[in-house]
């Protein structure tokens, strides 16, 4: 018997920034998203994250989302620059 996914999780994105490095790579995004598939809804909290790279956004919001259509991704506290990059990944 397979464990059913939990309902919702809140994921602070800031801790993924080791030594204040920028979140730009696909590998960083994959590490952050490693346990997302265990949930029906993932809320990504971008508090204190000034920017993300196109590859990072693409890996989470296009690649992961496409590979896991049963997991809904939502954002919280995303500034204009972060929202813009997420928007680019979704188009």
PDB file of N, CA, C and O in Angstrom, chain B, residues numbered from 101:
ATOM      1  N   UNK B 101       0.836  -1.180   0.000  1.00  0.00           N
ATOM      2  CA  UNK B 101       0.000   0.000   0.000  1.00  0.00           C
ATOM      3  C   UNK B 101       0.878   1.239   0.000  1.00  0.00           C
ATOM      4  O   UNK B 101       1.827   1.320   0.779  1.00  0.00           O
ATOM      5  N   UNK B 102       0.579   2.206  -0.860  1.00  0.00           N
ATOM      6  CA  UNK B 102       1.347   3.429  -0.978  1.00  0.00           C
ATOM      7  C   UNK B 102       0.788   4.483  -0.026  1.00  0.00           C
ATOM      8  O   UNK B 102      -0.427   4.601   0.139  1.00  0.00           O
ATOM      9  N   UNK B 103       1.683   5.245   0.597  1.00  0.00           N
ATOM     10  CA  UNK B 103       1.236   6.329   1.456  1.00  0.00           C
ATOM     11  C   UNK B 103       0.572   7.404   0.618  1.00  0.00           C
ATOM     12  O   UNK B 103       1.101   7.804  -0.419  1.00  0.00           O
ATOM     13  N   UNK B 104      -0.576   7.869   1.058  1.00  0.00           N
ATOM     14  CA  UNK B 104      -1.258   8.959   0.373  1.00  0.00           C
ATOM     15  C   UNK B 104      -0.517  10.255   0.666  1.00  0.00           C
ATOM     16  O   UNK B 104       0.020  10.430   1.760  1.00  0.00           O
ATOM     17  N   UNK B 105      -0.483  11.171  -0.309  1.00  0.00           N
ATOM     18  CA  UNK B 105       0.198  12.435  -0.080  1.00  0.00           C
ATOM     19  C   UNK B 105      -0.481  13.239   1.027  1.00  0.00           C
ATOM     20  O   UNK B 105      -1.703  13.209   1.172  1.00  0.00           O
ATOM     21  N   UNK B 106       0.318  13.949   1.793  1.00  0.00           N
ATOM     22  CA  UNK B 106      -0.227  14.869   2.785  1.00  0.00           C
ATOM     23  C   UNK B 106      -0.865  16.038   2.063  1.00  0.00           C
ATOM     24  O   UNK B 106      -0.631  16.252   0.874  1.00  0.00           O
ATOM     25  N   UNK B 107      -1.649  16.770   2.769  1.00  0.00           N
ATOM     26  CA  UNK B 107      -2.409  17.831   2.150  1.00  0.00           C
ATOM     27  C   UNK B 107      -1.562  19.025   1.708  1.00  0.00           C
ATOM     28  O   UNK B 107      -1.593  19.396   0.535  1.00  0.00           O
ATOM     29  N   UNK B 108      -0.810  19.629   2.622  1.00  0.00           N
ATOM     30  CA  UNK B 108      -0.166  20.902   2.317  1.00  0.00           C
ATOM     31  C   UNK B 108       1.114  21.061   3.131  1.00  0.00           C
ATOM     32  O   UNK B 108       1.215  20.581   4.261  1.00  0.00           O
ATOM     33  N   UNK B 109       2.095  21.749   2.530  1.00  0.00           N
ATOM     34  CA  UNK B 109       3.307  22.094   3.262  1.00  0.00           C
ATOM     35  C   UNK B 109       3.734  23.507   2.880  1.00  0.00           C
ATOM     36  O   UNK B 109       3.513  23.952   1.754  1.00  0.00           O
ATOM     37  N   UNK B 110       4.345  24.198   3.826  1.00  0.00           N
ATOM     38  CA  UNK B 110       4.910  25.520   3.597  1.00  0.00           C
ATOM     39  C   UNK B 110       6.425  25.358   3.564  1.00  0.00           C
ATOM     40  O   UNK B 110       7.025  24.854   4.513  1.00  0.00           O
ATOM     41  N   UNK B 111       7.035  25.786   2.467  1.00  0.00           N
ATOM     42  CA  UNK B 111       8.475  25.610   2.282  1.00  0.00           C
ATOM     43  C   UNK B 111       9.150  26.978   2.215  1.00  0.00           C
ATOM     44  O   UNK B 111       8.984  27.696   1.229  1.00  0.00           O
ATOM     45  N   UNK B 112       9.913  27.351   3.253  1.00  0.00           N
ATOM     46  CA  UNK B 112      10.675  28.599   3.167  1.00  0.00           C
ATOM     47  C   UNK B 112      11.830  28.412   2.185  1.00  0.00           C
ATOM     48  O   UNK B 112      12.625  27.484   2.330  1.00  0.00           O
ATOM     49  N   UNK B 113      11.922  29.277   1.203  1.00  0.00           N
ATOM     50  CA  UNK B 113      12.944  29.155   0.158  1.00  0.00           C
ATOM     51  C   UNK B 113      14.288  29.699   0.640  1.00  0.00           C
ATOM     52  O   UNK B 113      15.329  29.207   0.207  1.00  0.00           O
ATOM     53  N   UNK B 114      14.297  30.676   1.504  1.00  0.00           N
ATOM     54  CA  UNK B 114      15.527  31.328   1.961  1.00  0.00           C
ATOM     55  C   UNK B 114      16.578  30.341   2.470  1.00  0.00           C
ATOM     56  O   UNK B 114      17.749  30.501   2.125  1.00  0.00           O
ATOM     57  N   UNK B 115      16.226  29.324   3.276  1.00  0.00           N
ATOM     58  CA  UNK B 115      17.269  28.390   3.751  1.00  0.00           C
ATOM     59  C   UNK B 115      17.993  27.639   2.632  1.00  0.00           C
ATOM     60  O   UNK B 115      19.071  27.092   2.867  1.00  0.00           O
ATOM     61  N   UNK B 116      17.434  27.599   1.437  1.00  0.00           N
ATOM     62  CA  UNK B 116      18.116  26.950   0.312  1.00  0.00           C
ATOM     63  C   UNK B 116      19.307  27.778  -0.168  1.00  0.00           C
ATOM     64  O   UNK B 116      20.134  27.301  -0.944  1.00  0.00           O
ATOM     65  N   UNK B 117      19.385  29.020   0.301  1.00  0.00           N
ATOM     66  CA  UNK B 117      20.474  29.913  -0.098  1.00  0.00           C
ATOM     67  C   UNK B 117      21.651  29.736   0.859  1.00  0.00           C
ATOM     68  O   UNK B 117      21.763  30.471   1.840  1.00  0.00           O
ATOM     69  N   UNK B 118      22.511  28.789   0.589  1.00  0.00           N
ATOM     70  CA  UNK B 118      23.678  28.532   1.432  1.00  0.00           C
ATOM     71  C   UNK B 118      24.655  29.688   1.289  1.00  0.00           C
ATOM     72  O   UNK B 118      25.035  30.051   0.175  1.00  0.00           O
ATOM     73  N   UNK B 119      25.063  30.268   2.416  1.00  0.00           N
ATOM     74  CA  UNK B 119      25.988  31.410   2.420  1.00  0.00           C
ATOM     75  C   UNK B 119      25.496  32.545   1.525  1.00  0.00           C
ATOM     76  O   UNK B 119      26.293  33.199   0.852  1.00  0.00           O
ATOM     77  N   UNK B 120      24.188  32.777   1.519  1.00  0.00           N
ATOM     78  CA  UNK B 120      23.576  33.851   0.732  1.00  0.00           C
ATOM     79  C   UNK B 120      23.834  33.745  -0.768  1.00  0.00           C
ATOM     80  O   UNK B 120      23.784  34.748  -1.480  1.00  0.00           O
ATOM     81  N   UNK B 121      24.112  32.527  -1.253  1.00  0.00           N
ATOM     82  CA  UNK B 121      24.304  32.346  -2.687  1.00  0.00           C
ATOM     83  C   UNK B 121      22.984  32.585  -3.409  1.00  0.00           C
ATOM     84  O   UNK B 121      21.914  32.402  -2.829  1.00  0.00           O
ATOM     85  N   UNK B 122      23.055  32.980  -4.630  1.00  0.00           N
ATOM     86  CA  UNK B 122      21.855  33.185  -5.431  1.00  0.00           C
ATOM     87  C   UNK B 122      21.256  31.845  -5.817  1.00  0.00           C
ATOM     88  O   UNK B 122      21.968  30.857  -6.002  1.00  0.00           O
ATOM     89  N   UNK B 123      19.940  31.828  -5.935  1.00  0.00           N
ATOM     90  CA  UNK B 123      19.246  30.614  -6.365  1.00  0.00           C
ATOM     91  C   UNK B 123      19.123  30.670  -7.881  1.00  0.00           C
ATOM     92  O   UNK B 123      18.183  31.261  -8.413  1.00  0.00           O
ATOM     93  N   UNK B 124      20.068  30.060  -8.570  1.00  0.00           N
ATOM     94  CA  UNK B 124      20.108  30.175 -10.019  1.00  0.00           C
ATOM     95  C   UNK B 124      20.120  28.838 -10.759  1.00  0.00           C
ATOM     96  O   UNK B 124      19.785  28.796 -11.943  1.00  0.00           O
ATOM     97  N   UNK B 125      20.491  27.761 -10.098  1.00  0.00           N
ATOM     98  CA  UNK B 125      20.720  26.525 -10.841  1.00  0.00           C
ATOM     99  C   UNK B 125      19.571  25.530 -10.723  1.00  0.00           C
ATOM    100  O   UNK B 125      18.771  25.566  -9.788  1.00  0.00           O
ATOM    101  N   UNK B 126      19.527  24.650 -11.703  1.00  0.00           N
ATOM    102  CA  UNK B 126      18.545  23.565 -11.688  1.00  0.00           C
ATOM    103  C   UNK B 126      18.812  22.616 -10.521  1.00  0.00           C
ATOM    104  O   UNK B 126      17.869  22.104  -9.919  1.00  0.00           O
ATOM    105  N   UNK B 127      20.074  22.378 -10.198  1.00  0.00           N
ATOM    106  CA  UNK B 127      20.388  21.465  -9.102  1.00  0.00           C
ATOM    107  C   UNK B 127      19.893  22.027  -7.768  1.00  0.00           C
ATOM    108  O   UNK B 127      19.423  21.267  -6.922  1.00  0.00           O
ATOM    109  N   UNK B 128      19.990  23.330  -7.567  1.00  0.00           N
ATOM    110  CA  UNK B 128      19.445  23.939  -6.353  1.00  0.00           C
ATOM    111  C   UNK B 128      17.930  23.745  -6.297  1.00  0.00           C
ATOM    112  O   UNK B 128      17.378  23.433  -5.242  1.00  0.00           O
ATOM    113  N   UNK B 129      17.275  23.926  -7.417  1.00  0.00           N
ATOM    114  CA  UNK B 129      15.820  23.755  -7.481  1.00  0.00           C
ATOM    115  C   UNK B 129      15.435  22.303  -7.214  1.00  0.00           C
ATOM    116  O   UNK B 129      14.468  22.039  -6.499  1.00  0.00           O
ATOM    117  N   UNK B 130      16.180  21.364  -7.782  1.00  0.00           N
ATOM    118  CA  UNK B 130      15.878  19.946  -7.553  1.00  0.00           C
ATOM    119  C   UNK B 130      16.051  19.571  -6.083  1.00  0.00           C
ATOM    120  O   UNK B 130      15.259  18.799  -5.543  1.00  0.00           O
ATOM    121  N   UNK B 131      17.083  20.114  -5.433  1.00  0.00           N
ATOM    122  CA  UNK B 131      17.272  19.842  -3.999  1.00  0.00           C
ATOM    123  C   UNK B 131      16.096  20.391  -3.194  1.00  0.00           C
ATOM    124  O   UNK B 131      15.601  19.730  -2.280  1.00  0.00           O
ATOM    125  N   UNK B 132      15.653  21.592  -3.533  1.00  0.00           N
ATOM    126  CA  UNK B 132      14.526  22.187  -2.818  1.00  0.00           C
ATOM    127  C   UNK B 132      13.247  21.382  -3.038  1.00  0.00           C
ATOM    128  O   UNK B 132      12.460  21.204  -2.108  1.00  0.00           O
ATOM    129  N   UNK B 133      13.037  20.900  -4.249  1.00  0.00           N
ATOM    130  CA  UNK B 133      11.795  20.213  -4.609  1.00  0.00           C
ATOM    131  C   UNK B 133      11.823  18.713  -4.316  1.00  0.00           C
ATOM    132  O   UNK B 133      10.863  18.009  -4.630  1.00  0.00           O
ATOM    133  N   UNK B 134      12.890  18.221  -3.727  1.00  0.00           N
ATOM    134  CA  UNK B 134      13.066  16.778  -3.554  1.00  0.00           C
ATOM    135  C   UNK B 134      11.909  16.088  -2.843  1.00  0.00           C
ATOM    136  O   UNK B 134      11.641  14.919  -3.120  1.00  0.00           O
ATOM    137  N   UNK B 135      11.225  16.761  -1.947  1.00  0.00           N
ATOM    138  CA  UNK B 135      10.134  16.111  -1.197  1.00  0.00           C
ATOM    139  C   UNK B 135       8.764  16.683  -1.507  1.00  0.00           C
ATOM    140  O   UNK B 135       7.790  16.354  -0.829  1.00  0.00           O
ATOM    141  N   UNK B 136       8.672  17.526  -2.511  1.00  0.00           N
ATOM    142  CA  UNK B 136       7.383  18.137  -2.853  1.00  0.00           C
ATOM    143  C   UNK B 136       6.339  17.097  -3.239  1.00  0.00           C
ATOM    144  O   UNK B 136       5.158  17.270  -2.938  1.00  0.00           O
ATOM    145  N   UNK B 137       6.752  16.026  -3.897  1.00  0.00           N
ATOM    146  CA  UNK B 137       5.784  15.065  -4.422  1.00  0.00           C
ATOM    147  C   UNK B 137       5.013  14.350  -3.327  1.00  0.00           C
ATOM    148  O   UNK B 137       4.047  13.647  -3.621  1.00  0.00           O
ATOM    149  N   UNK B 138       5.412  14.510  -2.074  1.00  0.00           N
ATOM    150  CA  UNK B 138       4.690  13.916  -0.963  1.00  0.00           C
ATOM    151  C   UNK B 138       3.501  14.739  -0.496  1.00  0.00           C
ATOM    152  O   UNK B 138       2.858  14.404   0.499  1.00  0.00           O
ATOM    153  N   UNK B 139       3.207  15.831  -1.225  1.00  0.00           N
ATOM    154  CA  UNK B 139       2.136  16.743  -0.824  1.00  0.00           C
ATOM    155  C   UNK B 139       1.210  17.049  -1.993  1.00  0.00           C
ATOM    156  O   UNK B 139       1.605  16.949  -3.154  1.00  0.00           O
ATOM    157  N   UNK B 140      -0.009  17.417  -1.681  1.00  0.00           N
ATOM    158  CA  UNK B 140      -0.960  17.838  -2.707  1.00  0.00           C
ATOM    159  C   UNK B 140      -0.753  19.302  -3.059  1.00  0.00           C
ATOM    160  O   UNK B 140      -0.955  19.698  -4.207  1.00  0.00           O
ATOM    161  N   UNK B 141      -0.344  20.123  -2.065  1.00  0.00           N
ATOM    162  CA  UNK B 141      -0.110  21.543  -2.285  1.00  0.00           C
ATOM    163  C   UNK B 141       1.188  21.950  -1.601  1.00  0.00           C
ATOM    164  O   UNK B 141       1.423  21.621  -0.438  1.00  0.00           O
ATOM    165  N   UNK B 142       2.025  22.670  -2.340  1.00  0.00           N
ATOM    166  CA  UNK B 142       3.276  23.184  -1.803  1.00  0.00           C
ATOM    167  C   UNK B 142       3.231  24.702  -1.919  1.00  0.00           C
ATOM    168  O   UNK B 142       3.051  25.248  -3.007  1.00  0.00           O
ATOM    169  N   UNK B 143       3.396  25.377  -0.781  1.00  0.00           N
ATOM    170  CA  UNK B 143       3.438  26.837  -0.757  1.00  0.00           C
ATOM    171  C   UNK B 143       4.893  27.235  -0.551  1.00  0.00           C
ATOM    172  O   UNK B 143       5.488  26.957   0.490  1.00  0.00           O
ATOM    173  N   UNK B 144       5.449  27.885  -1.555  1.00  0.00           N
ATOM    174  CA  UNK B 144       6.851  28.323  -1.506  1.00  0.00           C
ATOM    175  C   UNK B 144       6.896  29.744  -0.979  1.00  0.00           C
ATOM    176  O   UNK B 144       6.356  30.657  -1.603  1.00  0.00           O
ATOM    177  N   UNK B 145       7.543  29.940   0.176  1.00  0.00           N
ATOM    178  CA  UNK B 145       7.640  31.255   0.803  1.00  0.00           C
ATOM    179  C   UNK B 145       8.968  31.898   0.409  1.00  0.00           C
ATOM    180  O   UNK B 145      10.038  31.451   0.823  1.00  0.00           O
ATOM    181  N   UNK B 146       8.878  32.953  -0.398  1.00  0.00           N
ATOM    182  CA  UNK B 146      10.067  33.642  -0.909  1.00  0.00           C
ATOM    183  C   UNK B 146      10.468  34.835  -0.053  1.00  0.00           C
ATOM    184  O   UNK B 146      11.153  35.735  -0.539  1.00  0.00           O
ATOM    185  N   UNK B 147      10.058  34.861   1.207  1.00  0.00           N
ATOM    186  CA  UNK B 147      10.427  35.947   2.112  1.00  0.00           C
ATOM    187  C   UNK B 147      11.951  36.093   2.163  1.00  0.00           C
ATOM    188  O   UNK B 147      12.667  35.110   2.356  1.00  0.00           O
ATOM    189  N   UNK B 148      12.438  37.315   1.990  1.00  0.00           N
ATOM    190  CA  UNK B 148      13.865  37.663   2.011  1.00  0.00           C
ATOM    191  C   UNK B 148      14.661  37.080   0.853  1.00  0.00           C
ATOM    192  O   UNK B 148      15.890  37.041   0.912  1.00  0.00           O
ATOM    193  N   UNK B 149      13.991  36.630  -0.191  1.00  0.00           N
ATOM    194  CA  UNK B 149      14.677  36.175  -1.404  1.00  0.00           C
ATOM    195  C   UNK B 149      14.518  37.290  -2.432  1.00  0.00           C
ATOM    196  O   UNK B 149      13.411  37.570  -2.892  1.00  0.00           O
ATOM    197  N   UNK B 150      15.627  37.920  -2.785  1.00  0.00           N
ATOM    198  CA  UNK B 150      15.590  39.075  -3.681  1.00  0.00           C
ATOM    199  C   UNK B 150      15.402  38.700  -5.140  1.00  0.00           C
ATOM    200  O   UNK B 150      14.730  39.414  -5.885  1.00  0.00           O
ATOM    201  N   UNK B 151      15.993  37.580  -5.555  1.00  0.00           N
ATOM    202  CA  UNK B 151      15.877  37.164  -6.950  1.00  0.00           C
ATOM    203  C   UNK B 151      16.165  35.675  -7.079  1.00  0.00           C
ATOM    204  O   UNK B 151      16.792  35.063  -6.215  1.00  0.00           O
ATOM    205  N   UNK B 152      15.691  35.114  -8.177  1.00  0.00           N
ATOM    206  CA  UNK B 152      15.992  33.730  -8.534  1.00  0.00           C
ATOM    207  C   UNK B 152      16.374  33.715 -10.007  1.00  0.00           C
ATOM    208  O   UNK B 152      15.992  34.604 -10.768  1.00  0.00           O
ATOM    209  N   UNK B 153      17.120  32.710 -10.393  1.00  0.00           N
ATOM    210  CA  UNK B 153      17.539  32.597 -11.780  1.00  0.00           C
ATOM    211  C   UNK B 153      16.495  31.892 -12.631  1.00  0.00           C
ATOM    212  O   UNK B 153      15.604  31.212 -12.123  1.00  0.00           O
ATOM    213  N   UNK B 154      16.630  32.072 -13.939  1.00  0.00           N
ATOM    214  CA  UNK B 154      15.684  31.476 -14.875  1.00  0.00           C
ATOM    215  C   UNK B 154      15.704  29.945 -14.801  1.00  0.00           C
ATOM    216  O   UNK B 154      14.646  29.318 -14.845  1.00  0.00           O
ATOM    217  N   UNK B 155      16.879  29.340 -14.691  1.00  0.00           N
ATOM    218  CA  UNK B 155      16.965  27.877 -14.630  1.00  0.00           C
ATOM    219  C   UNK B 155      16.314  27.351 -13.355  1.00  0.00           C
ATOM    220  O   UNK B 155      15.640  26.321 -13.385  1.00  0.00           O
ATOM    221  N   UNK B 156      16.509  28.050 -12.231  1.00  0.00           N
ATOM    222  CA  UNK B 156      15.900  27.660 -10.958  1.00  0.00           C
ATOM    223  C   UNK B 156      14.378  27.699 -11.081  1.00  0.00           C
ATOM    224  O   UNK B 156      13.696  26.739 -10.722  1.00  0.00           O
ATOM    225  N   UNK B 157      13.853  28.806 -11.585  1.00  0.00           N
ATOM    226  CA  UNK B 157      12.399  28.953 -11.748  1.00  0.00           C
ATOM    227  C   UNK B 157      11.850  27.917 -12.721  1.00  0.00           C
ATOM    228  O   UNK B 157      10.810  27.313 -12.462  1.00  0.00           O
ATOM    229  N   UNK B 158      12.535  27.712 -13.828  1.00  0.00           N
ATOM    230  CA  UNK B 158      12.079  26.759 -14.839  1.00  0.00           C
ATOM    231  C   UNK B 158      12.010  25.346 -14.279  1.00  0.00           C
ATOM    232  O   UNK B 158      11.056  24.615 -14.545  1.00  0.00           O
ATOM    233  N   UNK B 159      13.021  24.959 -13.502  1.00  0.00           N
ATOM    234  CA  UNK B 159      13.067  23.599 -12.953  1.00  0.00           C
ATOM    235  C   UNK B 159      11.892  23.333 -12.006  1.00  0.00           C
ATOM    236  O   UNK B 159      11.329  22.238 -12.005  1.00  0.00           O
ATOM    237  N   UNK B 160      11.528  24.324 -11.209  1.00  0.00           N
ATOM    238  CA  UNK B 160      10.423  24.115 -10.264  1.00  0.00           C
ATOM    239  C   UNK B 160       9.068  24.317 -10.926  1.00  0.00           C
ATOM    240  O   UNK B 160       8.195  23.453 -10.843  1.00  0.00           O
ATOM    241  N   UNK B 161       8.897  25.457 -11.581  1.00  0.00           N
ATOM    242  CA  UNK B 161       7.561  25.858 -12.029  1.00  0.00           C
ATOM    243  C   UNK B 161       7.155  25.309 -13.393  1.00  0.00           C
ATOM    244  O   UNK B 161       5.974  25.354 -13.740  1.00  0.00           O
ATOM    245  N   UNK B 162       8.105  24.790 -14.177  1.00  0.00           N
ATOM    246  CA  UNK B 162       7.733  24.153 -15.433  1.00  0.00           C
ATOM    247  C   UNK B 162       8.029  22.662 -15.403  1.00  0.00           C
ATOM    248  O   UNK B 162       7.136  21.844 -15.627  1.00  0.00           O
ATOM    249  N   UNK B 163       9.295  22.299 -15.125  1.00  0.00           N
ATOM    250  CA  UNK B 163       9.704  20.890 -15.169  1.00  0.00           C
ATOM    251  C   UNK B 163       9.031  20.088 -14.058  1.00  0.00           C
ATOM    252  O   UNK B 163       8.349  19.100 -14.330  1.00  0.00           O
ATOM    253  N   UNK B 164       9.221  20.514 -12.795  1.00  0.00           N
ATOM    254  CA  UNK B 164       8.605  19.768 -11.692  1.00  0.00           C
ATOM    255  C   UNK B 164       7.085  19.770 -11.836  1.00  0.00           C
ATOM    256  O   UNK B 164       6.442  18.729 -11.693  1.00  0.00           O
ATOM    257  N   UNK B 165       6.515  20.933 -12.118  1.00  0.00           N
ATOM    258  CA  UNK B 165       5.054  21.026 -12.242  1.00  0.00           C
ATOM    259  C   UNK B 165       4.531  20.118 -13.350  1.00  0.00           C
ATOM    260  O   UNK B 165       3.477  19.500 -13.194  1.00  0.00           O
ATOM    261  N   UNK B 166       5.246  20.029 -14.457  1.00  0.00           N
ATOM    262  CA  UNK B 166       4.838  19.169 -15.566  1.00  0.00           C
ATOM    263  C   UNK B 166       4.960  17.686 -15.199  1.00  0.00           C
ATOM    264  O   UNK B 166       4.108  16.875 -15.562  1.00  0.00           O
ATOM    265  N   UNK B 167       6.025  17.347 -14.477  1.00  0.00           N
ATOM    266  CA  UNK B 167       6.251  15.960 -14.075  1.00  0.00           C
ATOM    267  C   UNK B 167       5.331  15.502 -12.939  1.00  0.00           C
ATOM    268  O   UNK B 167       5.126  14.304 -12.743  1.00  0.00           O
ATOM    269  N   UNK B 168       4.775  16.472 -12.190  1.00  0.00           N
ATOM    270  CA  UNK B 168       3.935  16.162 -11.028  1.00  0.00           C
ATOM    271  C   UNK B 168       2.643  16.994 -11.085  1.00  0.00           C
ATOM    272  O   UNK B 168       2.446  17.878 -10.251  1.00  0.00           O
ATOM    273  N   UNK B 169       1.775  16.722 -12.048  1.00  0.00           N
ATOM    274  CA  UNK B 169       0.568  17.545 -12.207  1.00  0.00           C
ATOM    275  C   UNK B 169      -0.394  17.459 -11.025  1.00  0.00           C
ATOM    276  O   UNK B 169      -1.290  18.293 -10.900  1.00  0.00           O
ATOM    277  N   UNK B 170      -0.221  16.469 -10.165  1.00  0.00           N
ATOM    278  CA  UNK B 170      -1.076  16.324  -8.989  1.00  0.00           C
ATOM    279  C   UNK B 170      -0.622  17.187  -7.812  1.00  0.00           C
ATOM    280  O   UNK B 170      -1.322  17.261  -6.802  1.00  0.00           O
ATOM    281  N   UNK B 171       0.539  17.841  -7.924  1.00  0.00           N
ATOM    282  CA  UNK B 171       1.052  18.726  -6.877  1.00  0.00           C
ATOM    283  C   UNK B 171       0.836  20.166  -7.323  1.00  0.00           C
ATOM    284  O   UNK B 171       1.355  20.590  -8.355  1.00  0.00           O
ATOM    285  N   UNK B 172       0.067  20.913  -6.540  1.00  0.00           N
ATOM    286  CA  UNK B 172      -0.168  22.327  -6.860  1.00  0.00           C
ATOM    287  C   UNK B 172       0.892  23.179  -6.181  1.00  0.00           C
ATOM    288  O   UNK B 172       1.154  23.018  -4.989  1.00  0.00           O
ATOM    289  N   UNK B 173       1.499  24.080  -6.933  1.00  0.00           N
ATOM    290  CA  UNK B 173       2.520  24.978  -6.414  1.00  0.00           C
ATOM    291  C   UNK B 173       1.934  26.374  -6.257  1.00  0.00           C
ATOM    292  O   UNK B 173       1.289  26.891  -7.169  1.00  0.00           O
ATOM    293  N   UNK B 174       2.162  26.982  -5.095  1.00  0.00           N
ATOM    294  CA  UNK B 174       1.726  28.350  -4.827  1.00  0.00           C
ATOM    295  C   UNK B 174       2.911  29.119  -4.273  1.00  0.00           C
ATOM    296  O   UNK B 174       3.839  28.533  -3.716  1.00  0.00           O
ATOM    297  N   UNK B 175       2.875  30.430  -4.428  1.00  0.00           N
ATOM    298  CA  UNK B 175       3.957  31.258  -3.902  1.00  0.00           C
ATOM    299  C   UNK B 175       3.424  32.223  -2.856  1.00  0.00           C
ATOM    300  O   UNK B 175       2.241  32.561  -2.836  1.00  0.00           O
ATOM    301  N   UNK B 176       4.325  32.654  -1.992  1.00  0.00           N
ATOM    302  CA  UNK B 176       4.030  33.586  -0.918  1.00  0.00           C
ATOM    303  C   UNK B 176       5.216  34.522  -0.791  1.00  0.00           C
ATOM    304  O   UNK B 176       6.362  34.085  -0.885  1.00  0.00           O
ATOM    305  N   UNK B 177       4.959  35.791  -0.579  1.00  0.00           N
ATOM    306  CA  UNK B 177       6.007  36.797  -0.349  1.00  0.00           C
ATOM    307  C   UNK B 177       7.014  36.912  -1.489  1.00  0.00           C
ATOM    308  O   UNK B 177       8.179  37.226  -1.246  1.00  0.00           O
ATOM    309  N   UNK B 178       6.594  36.669  -2.711  1.00  0.00           N
ATOM    310  CA  UNK B 178       7.497  36.805  -3.866  1.00  0.00           C
ATOM    311  C   UNK B 178       7.484  38.257  -4.327  1.00  0.00           C
ATOM    312  O   UNK B 178       6.426  38.812  -4.624  1.00  0.00           O
ATOM    313  N   UNK B 179       8.665  38.870  -4.384  1.00  0.00           N
ATOM    314  CA  UNK B 179       8.747  40.249  -4.857  1.00  0.00           C
ATOM    315  C   UNK B 179       8.575  40.289  -6.376  1.00  0.00           C
ATOM    316  O   UNK B 179       8.404  39.252  -7.017  1.00  0.00           O
ATOM    317  N   UNK B 180       8.620  41.474  -6.935  1.00  0.00           N
ATOM    318  CA  UNK B 180       8.384  41.656  -8.363  1.00  0.00           C
ATOM    319  C   UNK B 180       9.392  40.894  -9.218  1.00  0.00           C
ATOM    320  O   UNK B 180       9.018  40.283 -10.219  1.00  0.00           O
ATOM    321  N   UNK B 181      10.667  40.925  -8.832  1.00  0.00           N
ATOM    322  CA  UNK B 181      11.708  40.232  -9.616  1.00  0.00           C
ATOM    323  C   UNK B 181      11.485  38.720  -9.606  1.00  0.00           C
ATOM    324  O   UNK B 181      11.636  38.060 -10.634  1.00  0.00           O
ATOM    325  N   UNK B 182      11.130  38.181  -8.457  1.00  0.00           N
ATOM    326  CA  UNK B 182      10.876  36.743  -8.352  1.00  0.00           C
ATOM    327  C   UNK B 182       9.627  36.379  -9.146  1.00  0.00           C
ATOM    328  O   UNK B 182       9.620  35.387  -9.875  1.00  0.00           O
ATOM    329  N   UNK B 183       8.578  37.175  -9.007  1.00  0.00           N
ATOM    330  CA  UNK B 183       7.338  36.925  -9.768  1.00  0.00           C
ATOM    331  C   UNK B 183       7.592  36.967 -11.271  1.00  0.00           C
ATOM    332  O   UNK B 183       7.037  36.161 -12.018  1.00  0.00           O
ATOM    333  N   UNK B 184       8.413  37.885 -11.707  1.00  0.00           N
ATOM    334  CA  UNK B 184       8.735  38.019 -13.115  1.00  0.00           C
ATOM    335  C   UNK B 184       9.426  36.748 -13.643  1.00  0.00           C
ATOM    336  O   UNK B 184       9.103  36.252 -14.723  1.00  0.00           O
ATOM    337  N   UNK B 185      10.373  36.241 -12.861  1.00  0.00           N
ATOM    338  CA  UNK B 185      11.109  35.043 -13.294  1.00  0.00           C
ATOM    339  C   UNK B 185      10.192  33.822 -13.300  1.00  0.00           C
ATOM    340  O   UNK B 185      10.284  32.980 -14.192  1.00  0.00           O
ATOM    341  N   UNK B 186       9.321  33.727 -12.320  1.00  0.00           N
ATOM    342  CA  UNK B 186       8.345  32.628 -12.295  1.00  0.00           C
ATOM    343  C   UNK B 186       7.444  32.730 -13.506  1.00  0.00           C
ATOM    344  O   UNK B 186       7.152  31.727 -14.157  1.00  0.00           O
ATOM    345  N   UNK B 187       7.004  33.937 -13.811  1.00  0.00           N
ATOM    346  CA  UNK B 187       6.162  34.152 -14.993  1.00  0.00           C
ATOM    347  C   UNK B 187       6.844  33.724 -16.283  1.00  0.00           C
ATOM    348  O   UNK B 187       6.201  33.158 -17.166  1.00  0.00           O
ATOM    349  N   UNK B 188       8.132  33.987 -16.398  1.00  0.00           N
ATOM    350  CA  UNK B 188       8.884  33.568 -17.581  1.00  0.00           C
ATOM    351  C   UNK B 188       8.925  32.052 -17.706  1.00  0.00           C
ATOM    352  O   UNK B 188       8.876  31.508 -18.809  1.00  0.00           O
ATOM    353  N   UNK B 189       9.016  31.374 -16.560  1.00  0.00           N
ATOM    354  CA  UNK B 189       9.044  29.898 -16.579  1.00  0.00           C
ATOM    355  C   UNK B 189       7.704  29.325 -16.992  1.00  0.00           C
ATOM    356  O   UNK B 189       7.642  28.223 -17.537  1.00  0.00           O
ATOM    357  N   UNK B 190       6.640  30.054 -16.742  1.00  0.00           N
ATOM    358  CA  UNK B 190       5.301  29.548 -17.032  1.00  0.00           C
ATOM    359  C   UNK B 190       4.839  29.842 -18.456  1.00  0.00           C
ATOM    360  O   UNK B 190       3.793  29.349 -18.877  1.00  0.00           O
ATOM    361  N   UNK B 191       5.596  30.633 -19.196  1.00  0.00           N
ATOM    362  CA  UNK B 191       5.175  30.965 -20.564  1.00  0.00           C
ATOM    363  C   UNK B 191       5.919  30.134 -21.587  1.00  0.00           C
ATOM    364  O   UNK B 191       5.691  30.283 -22.787  1.00  0.00           O
TER     365      UNK B 191
END
